[in-house]
Amino acid sequence: MKKAVCIKIVLSFLLSLISVLNCGRIGDISGGSTETVNARVSARVILSDSSAVSGAAVRIIPSGQDPLSSGALIYKDTTDQSGFFSLEVKDKAFSDGYYNILVSGNEKCHFTDSMMIEQRSKIELQDLMLKDPGSLSGTVIFEEGTIPDTAYAVLVGTDLSTVVVSGQFTFNNIPEGFYTLRVITDNAGYSASNLPVAITSLSSDTLDDTLRIPVSRVLLDEFEDGDMFLLNNRADINEGWNSFWYVFNEKDKEPLSQIIPEGLLVQDSLPLAISSEGAYSGKSIHLKTVLAQRSSPFAGLGCRITPDRNRYSNLSNMSSLSFYMRGKGTVRVSFLTAALNRYPEDQRWGTWGKYIECPDQWQEITIKSSEFLPQEYSPQALDSLFWSDVSDSVDFLQFVTSASAGDTVEFFLDNIWLTGVDAEDLM
């Protein structure tokens, strides 16, 4: 008798333990699996006469997802004979967020936009009614006016995409709703073009305006208070945005006499300021100094393009560098690259740049990447290295001016852009 009681107690304990272990799991109603279900969405799919649609394809897709992105998530199900579906998401990568629901069947379709789905949620929707689809066509060109050889049009948050052929694209079978139309290209140096569009049932729309795929551009700096500056490789001022600037002057033992008092951001009598006085837009950077009493004196300022000292920026796709400038004298605009590391330490000099004359008034200056040449007699020049040989590992951008000993040199800079690259190339 005691033995039977003990067996019952043990069995009761085991059943309780199994119950606890299964707590927090939702059974798979389609197959009896105990795999964890992260979310469940249920609804009935009908036609306009309220008749059920069996065999309709159901897709749940993250609202902001590009259908051509790698690792795109699509959760699928099919309606049963009564038009019902109960889509269970068991993907471990699932997270709270907004999702779109697309349904297609009987040559009709439905679109539910930006529905919030949270983990462990069970959502029962009202009937989803299928309607006749619409279509959309358009023309695509590059920003400079040429027809792209490779481009794609997609509707964000769906599984709908099409190839752009000879600058033309067409979408058929689009459910009624509001979308973001995105056009992208494999060509380097361009960004995606986005346009909101509205599709109605049975519509056959053509975009009024031509879609232009823009050249990608990165604003390196527009110079506001709070940028970081270095003096003799020593950090002195506040943290910057995505770059920091340094000042250099081949000075002699005498202190510099020309100092800009307003907005002075650095010490050691180095006259660098970010000031609204005489600025192009908002505030500009202003360098003014007296050159040292020595042969071939020079002064200038530079920027480490990425703040990570252990990494270089990839400017292989850069088509041009542009900036606003005014001042006086000649300035060499140049890049330092990792190519210098190939040479012995005593030969690590030389930059890739171009000489320009400072305009008296504010002017936008654009330098094409093909115009950046190695410094004369530098190791890079003697080895006949081209910009394409070194542009994948760029460290610094510099603006250097020179004149006679004792002369005052001065220039202003603002809004420096790198065209043809994106932010990822700089990090």
QUISULFEN-V239766 format. One record per pair of residues at least 12 apart in sequence whose C-alpha atoms are under 6 Angstrom apart, sorted by the first residue. I is the first residue (numbers start at 0). J is the second residue. D is the distance in Angstrom with one decimal. If there is no record, write none. Layout:
BEGIN
I_J_D + I_J_D
END
This chain:
BEGIN
36_88_5.8 + 36_89_4.6 + 37_88_5.5 + 37_89_5.4 + 37_118_5.2 + 37_119_4.9 + 38_87_5.9 + 38_88_5.2 + 38_118_5.5 + 38_119_4.9 + 38_120_5.0 + 39_86_5.6 + 39_87_4.5 + 39_121_4.8 + 40_85_5.7 + 40_86_5.3 + 40_122_4.8 + 40_123_6.0 + 41_84_5.6 + 41_85_4.2 + 41_123_4.8 + 42_83_5.8 + 42_84_5.8 + 42_123_5.8 + 42_124_5.0 + 42_126_5.9 + 43_82_5.2 + 43_83_4.2 + 43_126_4.9 + 44_82_5.2 + 44_126_5.7 + 44_127_4.8 + 44_128_5.9 + 45_128_4.9 + 46_128_5.3 + 46_129_5.4 + 51_81_5.8 + 51_82_4.7 + 52_82_4.7 + 53_78_5.2 + 53_79_5.2 + 53_80_4.8 + 53_82_4.7 + 54_77_5.6 + 54_78_5.0 + 55_77_5.5 + 55_78_5.3 + 55_103_5.6 + 55_104_4.5 + 56_77_4.9 + 56_102_5.5 + 56_103_5.3 + 57_75_5.5 + 57_76_5.1 + 57_77_5.7 + 57_101_5.9 + 57_102_4.6 + 58_74_5.5 + 58_75_4.6 + 58_100_5.8 + 58_101_5.2 + 59_73_5.9 + 59_74_5.1 + 59_99_5.6 + 59_100_4.7 + 60_73_5.1 + 60_98_5.4 + 60_99_5.2 + 61_98_4.3 + 61_156_5.8 + 62_97_5.7 + 62_98_4.7 + 62_99_5.4 + 62_113_5.8 + 62_156_4.2 + 63_155_6.0 + 63_156_5.1 + 64_155_5.8 + 64_156_4.8 + 65_155_5.1 + 66_158_5.2 + 95_116_5.8 + 95_117_4.3 + 95_118_5.7 + 96_115_5.6 + 96_116_5.7 + 97_113_4.9 + 97_114_5.1 + 97_115_4.4 + 98_113_5.1 + 98_114_5.2 + 99_111_5.5 + 99_112_4.8 + 99_113_5.2 + 107_129_5.5 + 107_130_5.1 + 107_131_4.8 + 108_129_4.7 + 108_130_5.4 + 108_174_5.3 + 109_129_5.0 + 109_174_5.2 + 110_174_5.6 + 131_200_5.3 + 131_201_5.7 + 132_172_4.8 + 132_173_5.1 + 132_174_5.0 + 132_200_5.1 + 132_201_5.6 + 133_172_5.7 + 133_173_5.1 + 133_199_6.0 + 133_200_5.1 + 133_201_4.7 + 133_202_4.6 + 133_203_5.9 + 134_170_5.4 + 134_171_4.5 + 134_173_5.9 + 134_203_4.8 + 135_169_5.6 + 135_170_5.1 + 135_204_4.9 + 135_205_5.7 + 136_168_5.5 + 136_169_4.2 + 136_205_4.7 + 137_167_5.9 + 137_168_5.6 + 137_205_5.5 + 137_206_5.1 + 138_166_5.5 + 138_167_4.7 + 138_209_5.1 + 139_166_4.8 + 139_209_5.8 + 139_210_4.8 + 139_211_5.9 + 140_211_5.1 + 141_211_5.2 + 141_212_4.7 + 142_211_5.2 + 142_212_5.4 + 142_213_5.0 + 146_166_5.5 + 149_184_5.8 + 150_163_5.2 + 150_183_5.6 + 150_184_4.2 + 151_163_5.2 + 151_182_5.6 + 151_183_5.4 + 152_181_5.7 + 152_182_4.4 + 153_180_5.9 + 153_181_5.3 + 154_179_5.8 + 154_180_4.8 + 155_179_5.5 + 175_198_5.0 + 175_199_4.6 + 175_200_5.3 + 176_197_5.9 + 176_198_5.3 + 177_196_5.9 + 177_197_4.5 + 178_195_5.8 + 178_196_5.4 + 179_194_5.6 + 179_195_4.5 + 180_193_5.6 + 180_194_5.1 + 180_195_6.0 + 181_193_4.5 + 188_214_5.9 + 188_215_5.6 + 188_316_5.6 + 188_419_3.8 + 188_420_5.5 + 189_213_5.7 + 189_214_4.2 + 189_215_4.6 + 190_213_5.6 + 190_214_5.9 + 190_215_4.8 + 192_212_5.3 + 214_419_5.9 + 215_418_6.0 + 215_419_4.9 + 215_420_5.7 + 215_421_6.0 + 216_417_5.6 + 216_418_4.3 + 216_419_5.8 + 216_420_5.9 + 217_416_5.6 + 217_417_5.2 + 217_421_5.8 + 218_415_6.0 + 218_416_4.6 + 219_415_5.5 + 219_416_5.6 + 220_414_5.9 + 220_415_5.6 + 221_413_5.5 + 221_414_4.3 + 222_283_5.6 + 223_282_5.9 + 225_237_5.3 + 225_239_5.8 + 226_238_5.8 + 226_239_3.9 + 227_239_4.6 + 227_243_4.8 + 228_243_5.8 + 228_244_4.7 + 228_245_5.0 + 229_245_4.4 + 242_303_5.9 + 242_304_5.4 + 242_305_5.7 + 242_306_5.5 + 243_302_5.6 + 243_303_5.9 + 244_301_5.4 + 244_302_4.3 + 245_300_5.6 + 245_301_5.3 + 246_300_4.4 + 247_298_5.6 + 247_299_5.6 + 248_298_4.2 + 249_296_5.9 + 249_297_5.9 + 250_291_4.4 + 251_291_5.4 + 257_288_5.6 + 258_270_4.8 + 262_274_5.5 + 270_287_5.8 + 271_285_5.8 + 271_286_4.9 + 272_284_5.8 + 272_285_5.2 + 283_412_5.8 + 283_413_5.1 + 284_411_5.6 + 284_412_5.3 + 285_411_4.6 + 286_409_5.5 + 286_410_5.6 + 287_408_5.7 + 287_409_4.2 + 288_407_5.6 + 288_408_5.6 + 289_405_5.7 + 289_406_5.5 + 289_407_4.3 + 290_404_5.4 + 290_405_5.0 + 290_406_5.6 + 291_404_5.5 + 291_405_5.9 + 292_404_4.8 + 292_405_5.9 + 293_404_6.0 + 297_400_5.7 + 297_401_4.3 + 298_399_5.8 + 298_400_5.6 + 299_398_5.5 + 299_399_4.2 + 299_400_5.8 + 300_397_5.9 + 300_398_5.5 + 301_396_5.5 + 301_397_4.0 + 302_395_5.4 + 302_396_5.2 + 303_394_5.9 + 303_395_4.4 + 304_395_5.7 + 305_425_5.9 + 305_426_5.8 + 311_392_4.9 + 311_393_5.3 + 311_394_5.3 + 312_392_5.5 + 312_393_5.0 + 312_424_5.9 + 312_425_4.5 + 313_391_4.1 + 313_392_5.4 + 313_424_5.1 + 314_390_5.2 + 314_391_5.5 + 315_390_5.0 + 315_391_5.2 + 316_419_5.5 + 316_420_5.7 + 317_418_5.6 + 317_419_4.4 + 317_420_5.4 + 318_367_5.9 + 318_368_5.4 + 318_418_5.7 + 318_419_5.2 + 319_366_5.4 + 319_367_4.1 + 319_368_5.1 + 319_418_5.3 + 320_365_5.7 + 320_366_5.3 + 320_416_5.9 + 320_417_4.9 + 321_364_5.4 + 321_365_4.2 + 321_415_5.8 + 321_416_5.2 + 322_363_5.6 + 322_364_5.5 + 322_414_5.5 + 322_415_4.3 + 323_362_5.4 + 323_363_4.3 + 323_412_5.8 + 323_413_5.1 + 324_361_5.5 + 324_362_5.7 + 324_411_5.5 + 324_412_4.8 + 325_357_5.6 + 325_358_5.0 + 325_359_5.5 + 325_360_5.3 + 325_361_4.9 + 325_410_5.7 + 325_411_5.4 + 326_357_5.2 + 326_359_5.5 + 326_409_5.7 + 326_410_4.0 + 327_357_5.0 + 328_357_5.8 + 329_355_5.7 + 329_356_4.6 + 329_400_5.9 + 330_354_5.7 + 330_355_5.5 + 330_399_5.4 + 330_400_4.4 + 331_353_5.5 + 331_354_4.3 + 331_398_5.8 + 331_399_5.2 + 332_352_5.3 + 332_353_5.5 + 332_397_5.8 + 332_398_4.8 + 333_350_5.9 + 333_351_5.1 + 333_352_3.7 + 333_396_5.8 + 333_397_5.3 + 334_350_5.6 + 334_351_5.2 + 334_395_5.5 + 334_396_4.6 + 335_350_5.1 + 335_394_5.6 + 335_395_5.0 + 336_392_5.7 + 336_393_4.3 + 336_394_5.3 + 337_392_5.5 + 338_389_6.0 + 349_374_5.3 + 349_377_5.2 + 350_373_5.8 + 350_374_5.5 + 351_371_5.3 + 351_372_4.9 + 351_373_4.3 + 352_371_4.4 + 352_372_5.3 + 353_371_5.6
END
